[in-house]
């Protein structure tokens, strides 16, 4: 396996120390050569002064919050310049076992038509996260945020593809941004994230663009754990970002 097979980017923003230690430990235990880029959107560099990184792990403090997609693009540019075969967009609130990378490599190396892959995702308590989604309609997003429990359950059954078997490999229109394993020539063609999305909807947009030139695949042969905080349900500021991104998304793609 060549040393330039995999690059990884994680965007930081005032994350708890244990969270970052867990995700870095997961990467290190994978037994896979990698280059890790930690891009810090935090207001102060001191949040991560405790970091002790290896030669293939790089930290960059941006001195401002430029947004989720734009920060990942900083690392994507490094990955493309380094001629890596794959690039992983990874959330800091994720952890996983050592079997994940080798099995994904095996699948991706033998399926050249796949441009983007995500594994099965669980909450830390072992409950399945339904993160495979059909392309959203305005109604879907409105009901998910403001609908009654009954309406949410009815809508999510189809929107979150609960009518499909999450134990089977399947092609999916929209995959979660918590773990996006890209073939780099696909990332190069679509030019990474659309930086007009400061936060939210950027994963739907990049999935949609990737799906126009290659397959987006849900790969349940491996799984990860994701804390998934649902910040816009707890913060008015994050809800504002979410609503703005929804408007930008439908302005770009149509209703």
HELIX and SHEET records of a PDB file:
HELIX    1   1 UNK A   17  UNK A   28  1                                  12    
HELIX    2   2 UNK A   45  UNK A   48  5                                   4    
HELIX    3   3 UNK A   68  UNK A   81  1                                  14    
HELIX    4   4 UNK A   99  UNK A  109  1                                  11    
HELIX    5   5 UNK A  138  UNK A  146  1                                   9    
HELIX    6   6 UNK A  149  UNK A  159  1                                  11    
HELIX    7   7 UNK A  184  UNK A  190  1                                   7    
HELIX    8   8 UNK A  202  UNK A  210  1                                   9    
HELIX    9   9 UNK A  231  UNK A  233  5                                   3    
HELIX   10  10 UNK A  236  UNK A  253  1                                  18    
SHEET    1   A 8 UNK A  57  UNK A  61  0                                        
SHEET    2   A 8 UNK A  35  UNK A  40  1                                        
SHEET    3   A 8 UNK A   6  UNK A  12  1                                        
SHEET    4   A 8 UNK A  86  UNK A  90  1                                        
SHEET    5   A 8 UNK A 179  UNK A 183 -1                                        
SHEET    6   A 8 UNK A 114  UNK A 122 -1                                        
SHEET    7   A 8 UNK A 215  UNK A 226  1                                        
SHEET    8   A 8 UNK A  94  UNK A  96 -1                                        
SHEET    1   B 8 UNK A  57  UNK A  61  0                                        
SHEET    2   B 8 UNK A  35  UNK A  40  1                                        
SHEET    3   B 8 UNK A   6  UNK A  12  1                                        
SHEET    4   B 8 UNK A  86  UNK A  90  1                                        
SHEET    5   B 8 UNK A 179  UNK A 183 -1                                        
SHEET    6   B 8 UNK A 114  UNK A 122 -1                                        
SHEET    7   B 8 UNK A 215  UNK A 226  1                                        
SHEET    8   B 8 UNK A 170  UNK A 171 -1                                        
END                                                                             
